[in-house]
Amino acid sequence: MTTIDEITNANLVALDLDVDGPMEAIDALADLLDKDGRLSDKDAYIAAARAREEETGGTAMEMGIAIPHAKSGGVKEPGVAFGRTAAPIQYGDEKADLIFLIAAPDGENNLHVKVLSQLARRLIHENFRTSLREAKTGEEVIELMRREVKL
């Protein structure tokens, strides 16, 4: 069974993400995944995540959340990067300031779907969103995810 600690860590958290739009958010969060050694081909992963974003019209949910995600041969190890922007950015018809980028290797058995559904299920709770918005450190974000998201 996969745990939160296997797919994310404080190095994958950007509490001051400074981007102008969803594609820049993907780029910035993919940089974190790459620096953490989870990507074998960052450009291939970014292309897959951007294509999915364009195909779906945006991966934003209501309440200021976006969860862009993609499976790609450019992913070595599954990972989740989290970014928080000072001001919400436009994601399709919604705006988001809490952005989770999920990276999954080609051929993995739907771990990214499980992560996506568990995150979405927990993010409907206002106290979780508020805690993410008020977190002061990456470690605090990871602890919140450990407590809230069961895989």
Backbone as ProteinMPNN parsed JSONL, in Angstrom:
{"seq_chain_A": "MTTIDEITNANLVALDLDVDGPMEAIDALADLLDKDGRLSDKDAYIAAARAREEETGGTAMEMGIAIPHAKSGGVKEPGVAFGRTAAPIQYGDEKADLIFLIAAPDGENNLHVKVLSQLARRLIHENFRTSLREAKTGEEVIELMRREVKL", "coords_chain_A": {"N_chain_A": [[0.842, -1.19, 0.0], [0.596, 2.171, -0.872], [1.899, 5.136, 0.624], [1.406, 8.539, 1.743], [3.916, 9.627, 2.29], [5.525, 8.323, 0.465], [4.919, 9.461, -1.958], [5.11, 12.202, -1.8], [6.793, 15.076, -0.351], [8.3, 17.582, 1.777], [9.992, 18.979, 0.053], [8.582, 19.138, -2.235], [6.764, 21.134, -2.064], [5.521, 24.338, -2.622], [4.989, 27.218, -1.181], [4.752, 29.804, -1.949], [4.063, 30.171, -4.633], [4.625, 31.74, -7.616], [3.081, 32.44, -10.269], [1.552, 33.027, -13.509], [-0.495, 31.645, -14.731], [-2.228, 28.506, -15.451], [-0.543, 26.804, -17.019], [2.005, 27.732, -16.445], [2.047, 27.123, -13.772], [2.054, 24.322, -13.863], [4.593, 23.978, -15.055], [6.315, 25.076, -13.056], [5.763, 23.47, -10.795], [6.403, 20.988, -11.837], [9.131, 21.325, -12.059], [9.882, 21.096, -9.379], [9.245, 18.394, -8.932], [11.066, 17.249, -10.681], [13.568, 18.069, -9.601], [13.43, 16.596, -7.304], [13.974, 14.12, -8.165], [12.03, 12.544, -9.375], [11.271, 12.581, -12.011], [12.166, 11.404, -15.253], [12.22, 12.525, -17.684], [11.592, 15.587, -17.915], [10.492, 17.428, -19.785], [8.846, 15.778, -21.382], [6.974, 14.935, -19.479], [5.835, 17.411, -18.717], [4.708, 18.164, -21.184], [2.731, 16.187, -21.417], [1.111, 16.755, -19.17], [0.303, 19.373, -19.745], [-1.087, 18.921, -22.144], [-3.207, 17.355, -21.229], [-4.476, 19.196, -19.6], [-5.344, 21.053, -21.5], [-7.036, 19.427, -23.06], [-9.083, 18.773, -21.252], [-10.148, 21.186, -20.598], [-9.395, 22.362, -18.313], [-8.366, 21.622, -14.986], [-9.508, 22.471, -12.674], [-11.321, 22.565, -9.624], [-14.209, 23.563, -7.81], [-14.01, 26.033, -5.183], [-11.405, 27.023, -5.169], [-9.4, 25.215, -5.977], [-7.104, 23.288, -7.9], [-6.206, 20.418, -9.743], [-4.071, 19.431, -11.641], [-2.903, 16.726, -13.674], [-1.069, 13.872, -14.912], [-0.176, 10.901, -16.721], [2.932, 9.628, -17.733], [5.692, 8.606, -19.745], [7.869, 9.97, -18.99], [7.996, 10.008, -16.267], [9.581, 8.77, -13.459], [9.129, 7.985, -10.784], [6.085, 7.956, -8.964], [4.58, 11.054, -8.01], [3.521, 13.892, -6.033], [3.191, 17.262, -6.231], [2.76, 20.35, -4.525], [1.389, 23.568, -4.75], [0.893, 26.911, -3.662], [-0.7, 29.88, -4.394], [-0.466, 33.464, -4.064], [-2.52, 35.03, -5.044], [-5.516, 33.908, -6.582], [-5.337, 31.996, -9.63], [-6.512, 31.831, -13.022], [-8.203, 28.973, -14.039], [-9.482, 27.426, -16.514], [-12.899, 27.652, -16.217], [-12.828, 28.294, -13.586], [-11.16, 29.623, -10.629], [-8.044, 29.192, -8.997], [-6.085, 28.76, -6.064], [-4.85, 26.829, -4.66], [-2.927, 24.3, -5.675], [-2.428, 21.117, -6.85], [-0.158, 19.015, -8.312], [-0.101, 16.054, -9.974], [1.974, 13.374, -10.756], [2.412, 10.508, -12.667], [3.851, 7.377, -13.578], [3.842, 5.953, -16.898], [1.843, 3.1, -17.361], [1.486, 2.579, -14.661], [-0.675, 1.329, -12.116], [-3.152, 2.929, -11.887], [-2.674, 4.487, -9.588], [-2.536, 7.264, -9.567], [-5.186, 7.96, -10.014], [-6.396, 7.118, -7.68], [-5.07, 8.783, -5.829], [-5.913, 11.27, -6.799], [-8.745, 11.069, -6.429], [-8.907, 10.728, -3.634], [-7.712, 13.105, -2.699], [-9.503, 15.0, -3.797], [-11.819, 14.273, -2.451], [-11.179, 14.941, 0.203], [-10.599, 17.644, -0.002], [-13.003, 18.944, -0.269], [-13.727, 19.643, 2.209], [-13.883, 22.401, 4.206], [-12.208, 23.028, 6.394], [-9.816, 21.643, 5.86], [-8.936, 22.877, 3.485], [-8.623, 25.506, 4.466], [-6.612, 25.092, 6.37], [-4.503, 24.351, 4.671], [-4.188, 26.759, 3.336], [-3.285, 28.344, 5.388], [-0.938, 27.219, 6.235], [2.453, 27.344, 7.265], [4.846, 26.167, 6.6], [6.473, 23.776, 4.421], [6.653, 21.27, 5.625], [4.491, 21.356, 7.356], [2.36, 21.298, 5.557], [2.721, 18.727, 4.474], [2.279, 17.175, 6.761], [-0.423, 17.762, 7.188], [-1.479, 16.55, 4.904], [-0.758, 13.874, 5.402], [-2.425, 13.367, 7.567], [-4.983, 13.794, 6.502], [-5.33, 12.565, 3.945], [-5.888, 9.425, 2.879], [-4.501, 6.668, 1.346]], "CA_chain_A": [[0.0, 0.0, 0.0], [1.357, 3.41, -0.988], [1.608, 6.152, 1.637], [1.675, 9.934, 1.369], [5.359, 9.869, 2.357], [6.169, 7.76, -0.721], [4.613, 10.237, -3.16], [5.376, 13.627, -1.64], [7.6, 15.492, 0.796], [8.353, 19.048, 1.897], [10.681, 19.542, -1.111], [7.604, 19.243, -3.322], [5.781, 22.135, -1.644], [5.849, 25.744, -2.888], [3.952, 28.014, -0.516], [4.73, 31.146, -2.534], [4.106, 29.938, -6.073], [4.404, 33.003, -8.317], [2.834, 32.103, -11.669], [0.459, 33.8, -14.105], [-1.562, 30.813, -15.265], [-2.133, 27.073, -15.177], [0.6, 26.163, -17.668], [3.187, 28.115, -15.676], [1.975, 26.357, -12.519], [2.534, 22.981, -14.211], [6.042, 24.07, -15.254], [6.987, 25.323, -11.782], [5.623, 22.304, -9.924], [7.174, 19.914, -12.466], [10.531, 21.576, -11.675], [10.064, 20.512, -8.047], [9.251, 16.935, -9.108], [12.327, 16.902, -11.35], [14.651, 18.239, -8.63], [13.277, 15.542, -6.297], [14.362, 12.868, -8.795], [10.862, 11.743, -9.755], [11.079, 12.612, -13.462], [13.305, 11.03, -16.094], [12.137, 13.428, -18.831], [10.701, 16.662, -17.473], [9.756, 17.999, -20.918], [7.792, 14.841, -21.776], [5.917, 14.996, -18.467], [5.157, 18.711, -18.843], [3.877, 18.104, -22.395], [1.56, 15.356, -21.115], [0.257, 17.477, -18.224], [-0.288, 20.503, -20.473], [-2.066, 18.385, -23.105], [-4.392, 16.959, -20.459], [-5.13, 20.44, -19.156], [-6.035, 21.613, -22.67], [-8.113, 18.503, -23.455], [-10.181, 18.769, -20.286], [-10.652, 22.537, -20.369], [-8.934, 22.81, -16.995], [-8.548, 20.642, -13.93], [-9.91, 23.157, -11.448], [-12.575, 22.249, -8.953], [-14.666, 24.772, -7.128], [-13.387, 26.309, -3.89], [-10.023, 27.466, -5.283], [-8.516, 24.058, -6.074], [-6.831, 22.692, -9.207], [-5.418, 19.194, -9.619], [-3.566, 18.937, -12.928], [-2.274, 15.42, -13.515], [-0.805, 13.141, -16.155], [0.71, 9.739, -16.77], [3.92, 9.894, -18.774], [6.934, 7.855, -19.726], [8.878, 10.841, -18.398], [7.913, 9.924, -14.805], [10.28, 7.614, -12.877], [8.443, 7.626, -9.55], [4.898, 8.781, -8.759], [4.796, 12.18, -7.114], [2.528, 14.962, -5.918], [3.733, 18.558, -5.83], [1.706, 21.271, -4.097], [1.721, 24.976, -4.806], [-0.114, 27.861, -3.196], [-0.456, 31.208, -4.951], [-0.971, 34.563, -3.24], [-3.816, 35.384, -5.637], [-5.97, 32.806, -7.435], [-5.113, 32.092, -11.068], [-7.625, 31.304, -13.804], [-8.13, 27.581, -14.511], [-10.751, 27.205, -17.208], [-13.99, 28.496, -15.707], [-12.638, 28.477, -12.143], [-9.898, 30.195, -10.176], [-7.45, 28.323, -7.983], [-4.868, 29.175, -5.356], [-4.289, 25.589, -4.134], [-2.692, 23.503, -6.886], [-1.745, 19.839, -6.659], [0.259, 18.421, -9.582], [0.126, 14.619, -9.79], [2.76, 12.751, -11.823], [2.386, 9.049, -12.586], [4.521, 6.742, -14.708], [3.043, 5.135, -17.806], [1.734, 1.715, -16.939], [1.164, 2.37, -13.246], [-2.045, 0.817, -12.013], [-4.145, 3.91, -11.452], [-2.386, 5.157, -8.321], [-2.867, 8.689, -9.696], [-6.64, 8.092, -9.887], [-6.673, 6.99, -6.248], [-4.597, 10.019, -5.201], [-6.825, 12.324, -7.252], [-10.056, 10.943, -5.787], [-8.765, 10.97, -2.196], [-7.502, 14.545, -2.525], [-10.77, 15.692, -4.086], [-12.762, 13.953, -1.37], [-10.806, 15.671, 1.412], [-10.568, 19.087, -0.26], [-14.335, 19.555, -0.148], [-13.871, 20.089, 3.594], [-13.333, 23.749, 4.347], [-11.115, 23.098, 7.369], [-8.589, 21.186, 5.202], [-8.505, 23.961, 2.593], [-8.165, 26.615, 5.304], [-5.322, 24.698, 6.945], [-3.508, 24.448, 3.596], [-3.961, 28.183, 3.057], [-2.623, 28.965, 6.535], [0.312, 26.506, 6.549], [3.635, 28.207, 7.22], [6.003, 25.421, 6.096], [6.203, 22.589, 3.626], [6.439, 20.157, 6.55], [3.126, 21.478, 7.865], [1.49, 20.824, 4.472], [2.855, 17.265, 4.4], [1.596, 16.626, 7.934], [-1.867, 17.856, 6.902], [-1.81, 15.515, 3.919], [-0.679, 12.589, 6.096], [-3.597, 13.229, 8.431], [-6.25, 13.887, 5.78], [-5.436, 11.792, 2.703], [-5.563, 8.003, 3.058], [-4.408, 5.999, 0.049]], "C_chain_A": [[0.884, 1.249, 0.0], [0.932, 4.386, 0.112], [1.913, 7.536, 1.08], [3.182, 10.185, 1.324], [6.117, 9.287, 1.165], [5.963, 8.634, -1.953], [4.85, 11.743, -3.025], [6.241, 13.878, -0.415], [7.686, 17.021, 0.765], [9.097, 19.707, 0.739], [9.739, 19.75, -2.296], [6.496, 20.24, -2.995], [6.325, 23.53, -1.932], [4.729, 26.603, -2.311], [3.841, 29.427, -1.077], [4.864, 31.039, -4.049], [3.722, 31.228, -6.8], [4.301, 32.716, -9.813], [1.63, 32.887, -12.169], [-0.703, 32.952, -14.593], [-1.3, 29.34, -15.024], [-0.925, 26.393, -15.825], [1.899, 26.494, -16.936], [3.216, 27.378, -14.338], [2.472, 24.931, -12.758], [4.056, 22.996, -14.337], [6.779, 24.176, -13.912], [6.917, 24.1, -10.863], [6.36, 21.088, -10.505], [8.668, 20.091, -12.169], [10.822, 20.958, -10.31], [10.135, 18.985, -8.138], [10.571, 16.474, -9.724], [13.497, 16.986, -10.368], [14.621, 17.162, -7.548], [13.586, 14.161, -6.886], [13.224, 11.983, -9.257], [10.629, 11.694, -11.265], [12.348, 12.162, -14.181], [13.362, 11.926, -17.332], [11.098, 14.508, -18.51], [9.873, 17.22, -18.623], [8.615, 17.093, -21.362], [6.641, 14.876, -20.772], [5.135, 16.305, -18.585], [4.239, 18.708, -20.068], [2.609, 17.301, -22.134], [0.589, 16.087, -20.19], [-0.438, 18.661, -18.905], [-1.366, 20.014, -21.45], [-3.344, 17.988, -22.38], [-5.174, 18.182, -20.003], [-5.94, 21.042, -20.316], [-7.211, 20.742, -23.099], [-9.324, 18.617, -22.551], [-10.791, 20.15, -20.083], [-10.278, 23.058, -18.996], [-9.289, 21.812, -15.918], [-8.921, 21.288, -12.602], [-11.224, 22.597, -10.941], [-13.071, 23.582, -8.397], [-13.82, 24.96, -5.869], [-11.899, 26.626, -3.97], [-8.997, 26.362, -5.429], [-8.33, 23.657, -7.532], [-5.935, 21.477, -8.981], [-5.005, 18.717, -11.011], [-2.816, 17.623, -12.7], [-2.05, 14.781, -14.87], [0.03, 11.914, -15.864], [1.667, 10.002, -17.923], [5.105, 8.953, -18.62], [8.073, 8.666, -19.133], [8.879, 10.831, -16.877], [8.583, 8.637, -14.346], [9.527, 7.069, -11.679], [7.206, 8.51, -9.41], [5.194, 9.911, -7.775], [3.643, 13.161, -7.132], [3.254, 16.207, -5.428], [2.56, 19.48, -5.5], [2.212, 22.693, -4.187], [0.556, 25.826, -4.33], [0.255, 29.226, -3.736], [-1.056, 32.269, -4.027], [-2.354, 34.999, -3.723], [-4.234, 34.235, -6.554], [-5.662, 33.069, -8.912], [-6.261, 31.402, -11.796], [-7.309, 29.899, -14.313], [-9.445, 27.288, -15.205], [-11.79, 28.184, -16.706], [-13.843, 28.836, -14.23], [-11.338, 29.222, -11.876], [-9.37, 29.305, -9.065], [-6.214, 28.959, -7.368], [-4.19, 27.982, -4.681], [-4.159, 24.624, -5.314], [-1.877, 22.259, -6.53], [-1.415, 19.289, -8.038], [0.624, 16.964, -9.327], [0.856, 14.072, -11.019], [2.747, 11.237, -11.608], [3.113, 8.467, -13.793], [3.526, 6.031, -15.609], [2.99, 3.727, -17.232], [1.459, 1.52, -15.458], [-0.321, 2.075, -13.126], [-2.992, 1.782, -11.303], [-3.926, 4.494, -10.058], [-2.795, 6.624, -8.414], [-4.368, 8.916, -9.573], [-7.033, 8.021, -8.414], [-6.26, 8.266, -5.515], [-5.554, 11.164, -5.531], [-8.159, 12.25, -6.509], [-9.966, 11.206, -4.285], [-8.538, 12.453, -1.9], [-8.811, 15.299, -2.712], [-11.769, 15.483, -2.958], [-12.458, 14.749, -0.108], [-10.89, 17.188, 1.206], [-11.946, 19.734, -0.26], [-14.565, 20.083, 1.269], [-13.133, 21.409, 3.798], [-12.157, 23.803, 5.312], [-9.784, 22.621, 6.77], [-8.054, 22.279, 4.281], [-7.945, 25.137, 3.393], [-6.795, 26.306, 5.898], [-4.213, 24.769, 5.899], [-3.179, 25.902, 3.296], [-3.186, 28.874, 4.178], [-1.277, 28.324, 6.879], [1.509, 27.434, 6.353], [4.848, 27.51, 6.614], [5.554, 24.246, 5.228], [5.922, 21.381, 4.506], [5.019, 20.17, 7.094], [2.118, 20.973, 6.815], [1.525, 19.3, 4.399], [2.152, 16.611, 5.58], [0.077, 16.672, 7.751], [-2.286, 16.76, 5.928], [-1.755, 14.125, 4.551], [-1.96, 12.324, 6.899], [-4.895, 13.09, 7.611], [-6.411, 12.912, 4.614], [-4.955, 10.356, 2.926], [-5.595, 7.315, 1.707], [-4.707, 4.509, 0.175]], "O_chain_A": [[1.817, 1.353, 0.797], [-0.241, 4.452, 0.482], [2.598, 7.673, 0.067], [3.672, 10.873, 0.429], [7.236, 9.714, 0.882], [6.748, 8.56, -2.898], [4.796, 12.474, -4.014], [6.4, 13.009, 0.443], [7.199, 17.661, -0.166], [8.863, 20.882, 0.459], [10.073, 20.46, -3.245], [5.416, 20.192, -3.585], [7.443, 23.866, -1.541], [3.648, 26.698, -2.893], [2.927, 30.167, -0.713], [5.675, 31.731, -4.665], [2.621, 31.745, -6.615], [5.3, 32.745, -10.532], [0.801, 33.352, -11.387], [-1.787, 33.479, -14.846], [-0.271, 28.968, -14.458], [-0.343, 25.487, -15.228], [2.785, 25.648, -16.817], [4.288, 27.047, -13.831], [3.225, 24.393, -11.947], [4.733, 22.126, -13.79], [7.745, 23.452, -13.667], [7.909, 23.743, -10.228], [6.877, 20.258, -9.758], [9.391, 19.103, -12.041], [11.882, 20.366, -10.105], [10.981, 18.36, -7.499], [11.123, 15.443, -9.34], [14.324, 16.076, -10.31], [15.648, 16.848, -6.946], [13.474, 13.15, -6.192], [13.425, 10.794, -9.506], [9.868, 10.853, -11.745], [13.46, 12.496, -13.771], [14.415, 12.071, -17.953], [9.908, 14.363, -18.791], [8.677, 17.462, -18.459], [7.53, 17.579, -21.685], [5.473, 14.851, -21.16], [3.904, 16.297, -18.556], [3.112, 19.197, -19.995], [1.528, 17.687, -22.579], [-0.623, 16.044, -20.404], [-1.619, 18.916, -18.67], [-2.428, 20.625, -21.565], [-4.444, 18.256, -22.865], [-6.405, 18.184, -20.027], [-7.075, 21.481, -20.131], [-8.268, 21.26, -23.461], [-10.462, 18.565, -23.019], [-11.844, 20.272, -19.458], [-10.792, 24.089, -18.562], [-10.372, 21.226, -15.927], [-8.68, 20.722, -11.536], [-12.106, 22.213, -11.708], [-12.395, 24.604, -8.52], [-12.995, 24.106, -5.545], [-11.192, 26.517, -2.968], [-7.84, 26.541, -5.048], [-9.282, 23.681, -8.313], [-5.031, 21.499, -8.146], [-5.525, 17.716, -11.505], [-2.176, 17.432, -11.665], [-2.733, 15.092, -15.846], [0.82, 11.873, -14.921], [1.272, 10.532, -18.962], [5.469, 8.558, -17.512], [9.126, 8.117, -18.81], [9.659, 11.549, -16.251], [8.211, 7.546, -14.779], [9.308, 5.863, -11.559], [7.272, 9.702, -9.709], [5.963, 9.741, -6.829], [2.892, 13.254, -8.103], [3.853, 16.21, -4.353], [1.501, 19.398, -6.121], [3.324, 22.996, -3.756], [-0.609, 25.504, -4.564], [1.384, 29.684, -3.562], [-2.02, 32.013, -3.305], [-3.24, 35.296, -2.923], [-3.389, 33.652, -7.233], [-5.718, 34.206, -9.381], [-6.902, 30.502, -11.253], [-6.273, 29.671, -14.939], [-10.425, 26.937, -14.549], [-11.592, 29.398, -16.759], [-14.65, 29.588, -13.683], [-10.525, 29.426, -12.777], [-10.137, 28.735, -8.289], [-5.413, 29.602, -8.047], [-3.072, 28.111, -4.182], [-5.161, 24.188, -5.88], [-0.78, 22.352, -5.979], [-2.317, 19.114, -8.858], [1.543, 16.67, -8.561], [0.43, 14.271, -12.156], [3.033, 10.75, -10.514], [3.01, 8.996, -14.899], [2.487, 5.559, -15.145], [3.975, 3.229, -16.686], [1.217, 0.39, -15.032], [-1.123, 2.524, -13.945], [-3.552, 1.471, -10.252], [-4.875, 4.945, -9.417], [-3.338, 7.176, -7.457], [-4.789, 9.962, -9.078], [-7.896, 8.771, -7.956], [-7.008, 8.773, -4.678], [-5.952, 11.929, -4.652], [-8.648, 13.266, -6.014], [-10.855, 11.842, -3.718], [-9.111, 12.992, -0.953], [-9.181, 16.134, -1.887], [-12.476, 16.409, -2.561], [-13.379, 15.189, 0.581], [-11.215, 17.927, 2.136], [-12.045, 20.961, -0.251], [-15.48, 20.872, 1.504], [-11.925, 21.508, 3.587], [-11.204, 24.546, 5.078], [-8.73, 23.141, 7.135], [-6.859, 22.574, 4.292], [-6.91, 25.698, 3.034], [-5.918, 27.169, 5.924], [-3.101, 25.2, 6.205], [-2.025, 26.24, 3.032], [-2.51, 29.875, 3.943], [-0.552, 28.838, 7.73], [1.564, 28.207, 5.396], [5.781, 28.175, 6.162], [4.412, 23.794, 5.3], [5.063, 20.56, 4.185], [4.41, 19.116, 7.273], [1.143, 20.302, 7.156], [0.483, 18.656, 4.278], [1.49, 15.587, 5.409], [-0.624, 15.729, 8.118], [-3.323, 16.121, 6.108], [-2.61, 13.286, 4.27], [-2.495, 11.216, 6.904], [-5.796, 12.346, 7.997], [-7.527, 12.478, 4.328], [-3.767, 10.111, 3.134], [-6.601, 7.371, 1.001], [-4.675, 3.786, -0.821]]}, "name": "protein", "num_of_chains": 1, "seq": "MTTIDEITNANLVALDLDVDGPMEAIDALADLLDKDGRLSDKDAYIAAARAREEETGGTAMEMGIAIPHAKSGGVKEPGVAFGRTAAPIQYGDEKADLIFLIAAPDGENNLHVKVLSQLARRLIHENFRTSLREAKTGEEVIELMRREVKL"}
